[in-house]
Amino acid sequence: MAQNIYDDDAFFDAYGQLPRSVRGLDGAPEWPTLRALVGDVAGRRVVDLGCGYGWFCRWVADAGAASVRGIDLAERMLARAAAERDPTPGAAAIHYDRQDLDQLELAPRSFDVAYSSLTLHYLVDLDRFLSTVHDALVTGGRFVFSAEHPLCTAPSHPGFVTDARGRSIWPVDRYLDQGPRTTNWLVPGVVKQHRTIATYVSSLLDAGFRLTDLVEWGPDAEQLASEPGWSVELDRPPFLLVGAERS
């Protein structure tokens, strides 16, 4: 079972101050790229795995999805999602339920699109999760997810350091040594599962997916112009974005 850090009082309060918590999808700099990978959702049956505040669920409902289901382990997240505004009139109702994604249960061939944002790096049993998602999609169904980039889940230092020439560097510790890593993010003792890019890709292929997109995300010129502080993300990509299809 993954660590349920989002139901921790201190963590939940700190998480609520992040730009993506305050502004929703518009506060997530990688969202435009993810949105392009998701594509048209009109008339689609969609599931959001690790739905958090429900931002994506509300977006796909407003975009014309036929049905929307949000799943999360954290009771606080689900309560916050349920308390947010309803979709626009005529949009599909959103159904939220609580599940541990390491023990996820979904009906076979019940969705056209599966989505997960910054959740997979918490899961212990990635292979079981991917197999379940694969079987829950129809033939040609899409799975789009983001995860913390493996360069970020294997740091040997809590942040950037500067080399002798004044350049920012991000030291990496035992990149090929996969498994749980404990870090201090918002609160001490947050456990994330470090995996290589190769593991994410091979696990997808083993589950029966066809890889369609692989993006090591970094800010573009327009984003850097509006948020110069994001330039540090050019030293190492913060997010891995992946698109796949059930063939």
C-alpha positions, 0 to 999 in steps of 0.5 A: 500500500502506498503511503497516504501522506495527503491525509496528513494534516501538515502535508495537506495544509502545505499542499494547499498553498502550491500554485497548482492547488490554488489555480488548478490546471492553469497552475500546473506548468506541464498541463498544456503538454498533458492536455495535448496528449489527452486529446479530445475527450468529448463522448469518452468515458474517463477515469482520473487515477489519483484525482486529488482536488478533482481539477481534471475531472471537472475539466473533462466533464466540461469538455463533453466527456460521457462519464467521469470517475475520480479515484483517490486514496486520500479522504481529504482530497476526495472531500475537497473534490466533492465540495468544489463547483459542479460542472457546467449545466448539461455536463456529465456528473462526476463520481468519486470513490476511494481506492488504494491504487496499489490494489485498484479494481476497475471493470474490464473495457469500461473506459476510453481514457485513463489519466493520472497526474503525479501519482505513479511515483507513489505506487509500490506495485506499478506492474499490477496497476498498469495491468489493471488500467490496461484491462479497463480500457477499450481497444485503442483507449488512451492512458496518459500520465505524468510522474516525477522525473527519475532524476528528481526521485534519486537526488543525493542533495535536497536541491541544486548545488553549484559547481566550481564554474558557478553552474547549477547541478543536480546530483543523483544518487544510485540512479539504477538502484530502484525502490523507495526513497524518503525525502522531505517535501512539504513535510519530512518523511515523504516516501516516493518510489524511484524508478528509471525511465526504462522501467516505466517504459518496459512496464507499460509494454509488458502490460500490453500498451503501445507507447505513443508519447514520451516527454521529459518536460521542461518550460518553453520560451514563453513560460520562461518569459513569464516565470523566469524562476523556472529556468532552473528546470532546464538543468534537469526535467522535473516531470516525465509525461507519457502517452500510451494506447491499448492495442 
